C-alpha cells in the first residue's frame, strides 16, 4: 500500500527497515512507555489494590486485564487465566498498532499482511501446542470426527480448516485497518478541518473492536483445542 507523508519517510530507513516493522516497533515502544508509567504509578500508590480516583493509563489497563480475564473464564473456563499473557498481549499490541494511525504521519502496522500473518502464526502454533499439552497425542482425535469410517475425510477437512485460520485472522484484520486508514486519509485530504475528527473517533472504535475480535477468536481457538467435550 502506498502512503502519503509519514515520519518513516524522514528517517531514511527505506530499503533497510520495512514500514510496517517501523510502525510496529513504534507501537511497541509506546506500550513499554505506558507500562513504565503504570509501574511508577503503582510504586507511588499507598495501596496498589485501590484504583486511581481519576482517569489514568493504569485504570484503562486494569479494565483491559479484567475484561480479558472475564472473557477467558467465560469461554475457556476456570483454567482460562493461564492464557492471559498471550491473549492480553495480542490485544494490547494490536490496539496500539491500530491506534497510532490516528496521529498524522503514522500508519497502522496492521494494514500490512506480514504483521498480521506473523501474529496469526503465533496463535496457530500456540493453540495447537496447548491442545497437545492438554490431550497428548489424543489431541488428533479432534480432527477425526465422531464417525470412524468418515475419519480420513474429516481429518483432511479439519486440517484444512485449521490451516486457513491464520490467513483468515490476517486478512480480516488487514482489510478492516486498510479500509479505516484509507477513509481517514481521504476525508482528511478533502476536508482538513472538523470532519477528520469524526473519523478519528471512529478509528479509535474500529481499532479497539478489531483488537478485541482478534483476541476473542484466539480465545475460541484455545478453548476448542483444550476442550474435553470432543
C-alpha positions as CSV (number, residue, x, y, z in Angstrom):
1,X,0.0,0.0,0.0
2,X,1.3,3.5,-0.9
3,X,1.1,6.1,1.9
4,X,1.3,9.9,1.8
5,X,3.5,11.8,4.2
6,X,4.9,9.6,7.0
7,X,7.5,10.2,9.7
8,X,9.0,6.9,8.4
9,X,9.9,8.7,5.2
10,X,12.0,11.2,7.0
11,X,14.1,8.6,8.8
12,X,15.8,7.4,5.6
13,X,15.2,3.8,6.6
14,X,13.5,2.8,3.4
15,X,15.2,-0.3,2.0
16,X,16.6,-1.2,5.4
17,X,13.5,-1.5,7.6
18,X,10.1,-2.2,6.2
19,X,7.5,0.4,7.0
20,X,5.3,-2.0,9.0
21,X,8.2,-3.0,11.1
22,X,9.0,0.6,11.8
23,X,5.5,1.4,13.0
24,X,5.1,-1.9,14.8
25,X,8.3,-1.0,16.7
26,X,7.0,2.4,17.5
27,X,3.7,0.8,18.8
28,X,5.8,-1.5,21.0
29,X,7.8,1.5,22.3
30,X,4.6,3.2,23.3
31,X,3.5,0.1,25.1
32,X,6.8,0.0,27.0
33,X,6.5,3.7,28.0
34,X,2.9,3.3,29.2
35,X,3.8,0.1,31.2
36,X,6.7,2.1,32.8
37,X,4.3,4.9,33.6
38,X,1.9,2.5,35.2
39,X,4.8,0.9,37.2
40,X,5.8,4.3,38.6
41,X,2.1,5.0,39.5
42,X,1.9,1.7,41.3
43,X,5.1,2.4,43.3
44,X,3.7,5.8,44.4
45,X,0.3,4.5,45.3
46,X,-0.4,4.0,49.0
47,X,-2.3,0.8,48.2
48,X,-1.8,-0.7,44.7
49,X,-5.0,-2.6,45.1
50,X,-7.1,0.6,45.2
51,X,-7.8,2.0,41.7
52,X,-6.9,5.6,40.9
53,X,-9.7,8.1,41.6
54,X,-9.3,9.8,38.3
55,X,-8.9,8.6,34.7
56,X,-5.4,7.2,34.0
57,X,-3.5,4.7,31.9
58,X,-3.4,2.5,35.0
59,X,-7.2,2.4,35.2
60,X,-7.5,1.7,31.4
61,X,-5.0,-1.2,31.6
62,X,-6.7,-2.6,34.7
63,X,-10.0,-2.6,32.8
64,X,-8.4,-4.4,29.8
65,X,-6.9,-7.0,32.1
66,X,-10.2,-7.5,34.0
67,X,-12.2,-7.8,30.8
68,X,-9.7,-10.2,29.3
69,X,-9.8,-12.4,32.4
70,X,-13.6,-12.4,32.2
71,X,-13.5,-13.4,28.6
72,X,-11.1,-16.2,29.2
73,X,-13.1,-17.6,32.1
74,X,-16.4,-17.3,30.2
75,X,-15.1,-19.1,27.0
76,X,-12.4,-21.5,28.4
77,X,-13.4,-21.9,32.0
78,X,-11.6,-21.5,35.3
79,X,-8.3,-22.5,33.8
80,X,-8.6,-19.7,31.2
81,X,-6.5,-17.4,33.4
82,X,-3.3,-19.2,32.4
83,X,-3.7,-17.8,28.8
84,X,-3.9,-14.1,29.9
85,X,-0.3,-13.4,28.7
86,X,-0.9,-14.5,25.1
87,X,-4.4,-13.1,24.7
88,X,-3.9,-9.9,26.6
89,X,-0.6,-9.3,25.0
90,X,-2.1,-9.7,21.5
91,X,-5.0,-7.3,22.3
92,X,-2.7,-4.6,23.6
93,X,-0.2,-4.9,20.8
94,X,-2.8,-4.9,18.1
95,X,-4.7,-2.0,19.6
96,X,-1.5,0.2,19.8
97,X,-0.6,-0.9,16.2
98,X,-4.0,0.3,15.1
99,X,-4.4,3.4,17.2
100,X,-1.2,5.1,16.1
101,X,-2.8,5.6,12.7
102,X,-4.9,8.5,14.1
103,X,-1.7,10.5,14.5
104,X,-0.8,12.3,11.3
105,X,2.3,10.8,9.7
106,X,1.8,7.4,11.2
107,X,0.2,4.3,9.6
108,X,-1.1,1.2,11.3
109,X,1.3,-1.7,11.3
110,X,-1.7,-3.9,10.9
111,X,-2.6,-2.7,7.4
112,X,0.3,-5.0,6.3
113,X,-0.4,-8.7,5.9
114,X,3.1,-9.6,7.1
115,X,2.5,-8.1,10.5
116,X,-0.9,-9.9,10.8
117,X,0.3,-13.2,9.5
118,X,3.2,-13.2,12.0
119,X,0.7,-12.8,14.9
120,X,-1.7,-15.3,13.3
121,X,1.1,-17.9,13.1
122,X,1.9,-17.4,16.7
123,X,-1.7,-18.0,17.6
124,X,-1.8,-21.1,15.3
125,X,1.3,-22.6,17.0
126,X,0.2,-21.6,20.5
127,X,-3.3,-23.2,20.4
128,X,-2.0,-26.4,18.8
129,X,0.7,-26.5,21.4
130,X,-1.9,-26.1,24.2
131,X,-4.0,-28.8,22.6
132,X,-1.2,-31.3,22.6
133,X,-0.1,-30.3,26.1
134,X,-3.6,-30.9,27.4
135,X,-4.5,-34.1,25.5
136,X,-1.2,-35.5,24.3
137,X,-1.4,-37.4,21.1
138,X,-5.2,-37.8,21.7
139,X,-5.5,-34.2,20.5
140,X,-5.5,-35.6,17.0
141,X,-8.9,-37.2,17.7
142,X,-10.4,-33.8,17.4
143,X,-9.5,-33.9,13.7
144,X,-11.1,-37.3,13.1
145,X,-14.7,-36.6,14.0
146,X,-17.2,-38.9,15.8
147,X,-17.7,-41.4,12.9
148,X,-14.9,-43.8,12.3
149,X,-15.4,-44.6,8.7
150,X,-15.5,-40.8,7.9
151,X,-12.3,-40.2,9.9
152,X,-10.0,-39.8,6.8
153,X,-12.3,-37.3,5.1
154,X,-12.9,-35.4,8.4
155,X,-9.2,-35.3,9.2
156,X,-8.5,-33.7,5.8
157,X,-11.3,-31.2,6.2
158,X,-10.3,-30.3,9.8
159,X,-6.7,-30.0,8.8
160,X,-7.5,-27.5,6.0
161,X,-9.8,-25.6,8.3
162,X,-7.0,-25.2,10.9
163,X,-4.5,-24.2,8.2
164,X,-6.9,-21.5,6.9
165,X,-7.3,-19.9,10.4
166,X,-4.1,-17.9,10.3
167,X,-4.9,-16.5,6.9
168,X,-8.5,-15.7,8.0
169,X,-7.2,-13.8,11.0
170,X,-4.7,-11.9,8.9
171,X,-7.0,-10.9,6.1
172,X,-9.8,-9.8,8.5
173,X,-7.6,-7.5,10.4
174,X,-5.8,-6.3,7.3
175,X,-9.0,-5.5,5.4
176,X,-10.6,-3.5,8.3
177,X,-7.5,-1.5,9.1
178,X,-6.6,-0.8,5.5
179,X,-10.2,0.4,4.9
180,X,-10.3,2.5,8.0
181,X,-6.9,4.2,7.3
182,X,-7.9,4.9,3.7
183,X,-11.2,6.5,4.7
184,X,-9.5,8.7,7.3
185,X,-6.8,9.7,4.7
186,X,-9.4,10.6,2.0
187,X,-11.6,12.7,4.3
188,X,-8.6,14.4,5.8
189,X,-7.4,15.5,2.4
190,X,-10.9,16.6,1.3
191,X,-12.0,18.4,4.4
192,X,-8.9,19.1,6.6
193,X,-11.0,20.7,9.5
194,X,-13.5,19.2,11.9
195,X,-14.7,16.3,9.7
196,X,-11.5,14.2,10.2
197,X,-12.1,14.3,14.0
198,X,-15.3,12.3,13.5
199,X,-13.3,9.7,11.6
200,X,-10.5,9.7,14.2
201,X,-13.1,8.8,16.8
202,X,-14.5,6.1,14.5
203,X,-10.9,4.9,14.0
204,X,-10.4,4.6,17.8
205,X,-13.6,2.5,18.0
206,X,-12.6,0.3,15.0
207,X,-9.1,-0.1,16.4
208,X,-10.5,-1.4,19.7
209,X,-13.1,-3.7,18.0
210,X,-10.5,-5.3,15.7
211,X,-8.1,-5.9,18.6
212,X,-11.0,-7.4,20.6
213,X,-12.1,-9.6,17.7
214,X,-8.6,-11.0,17.1
215,X,-8.2,-11.7,20.9
216,X,-11.7,-13.3,21.1
217,X,-11.0,-15.6,18.1
218,X,-7.7,-16.6,19.7
219,X,-9.5,-17.4,22.9
220,X,-12.1,-19.5,21.0
221,X,-9.3,-21.4,19.2
222,X,-7.6,-22.2,22.5
223,X,-10.9,-23.2,24.1
224,X,-11.6,-25.7,21.2
225,X,-8.0,-27.1,21.5
226,X,-8.1,-27.7,25.2
227,X,-11.7,-28.7,25.5
228,X,-12.6,-32.2,26.8
229,X,-16.0,-32.3,25.2
230,X,-15.0,-33.8,21.9
